[in-house]
Amino acid sequence: MKKTILTLFVLFSIITVQAQKFAYVDTEYILQNIPNYETAQQQLDDMSKKWQSEIEDIYAEVEKMYKSYQAESVLLTDEQKRKKENEIIEKENQAKALQKKYFARDGMLFNKRQELVKPIQDEVFNAIKELAVEGSYAFIFDVAGSVSILYSNPKYDLSDQILEKLGYKN
């Protein structure tokens, strides 16, 4: 009796696994073929470069202040030295605060990325979900990330279908 139940269970498991459909998408490829994503990415890159330049300018000013301080330090009183040191520290802290404001986990760049890119990513995810339901897929893998697939048959690549579902013909 136990042997029969075990055999039925194994048979059922094999049938269930064989009946499942698998596919994959390349979200990087999908996103690169969506013009709004490229535009958003370019905006983020431009902002990032501008803000990075602003921070680098402040650090250059700190470096200049420090070199000036080193050159003048022999002529300064202790009070003047402390004042100059505090000015340098204050300027450096200003650069660090700006860096945090722009590039921290909850900084302006992160928030702008959420505003520009997240809706596009959500739209892609929803299209993938719809296609998975329509095609009765058990799993859809993303080959753009760190998922390793040693072999994939191109007939199971749904990336172009996702782009079509989103209204972008390739």
C-alpha positions, 0 to 999 in steps of 0.5 A: 500500500505504501509503495503504491502511494509513493509511486503515485506521488512520484508519478504525479510530481513528474507529471506536474513538473512536466506540465509547467511552462518556463520562459525568460525575459531580458529586462535590460533589453526591454528597458533599452527599447523603451524610449521613455526609459532612455530619456529618464536615464539620460536625465538622471545621468545629467543630474548626477554629473551636475551634482557630482561636479558641484561637489567636486568644486567644493572639494577643490575649494577645500583643497585650495583652502588647506594649501593656503592654510599650510603656506600661511600657518607659520605667520598665523597666531593660534587663534587664526589657525583655529579659525582657518581650520574651522573654516576648512572643516566647515567647507568639507562638511558642507561638501559631505552634506551636499553629497548626502543630500544628492546621493544618499539612499533617500537623496534627491537622485534616488527620489528622482529615479523613483519618479522617472524610472519606477513607473516604467519598471512597474509597467514592464512588470505588469506586462510580464505578469499579464503574459505569464497569466495569458500563457500559463507560465509557471516561471519567467526568469530575468536573464538581465540580472544575476540569474544564471541560465547556462542554456536558453532556447530563444523560442522561450524568450518573451522580451519582444512580446513584452515590448509589443504588449507595452506598445513598442514594436521592434 
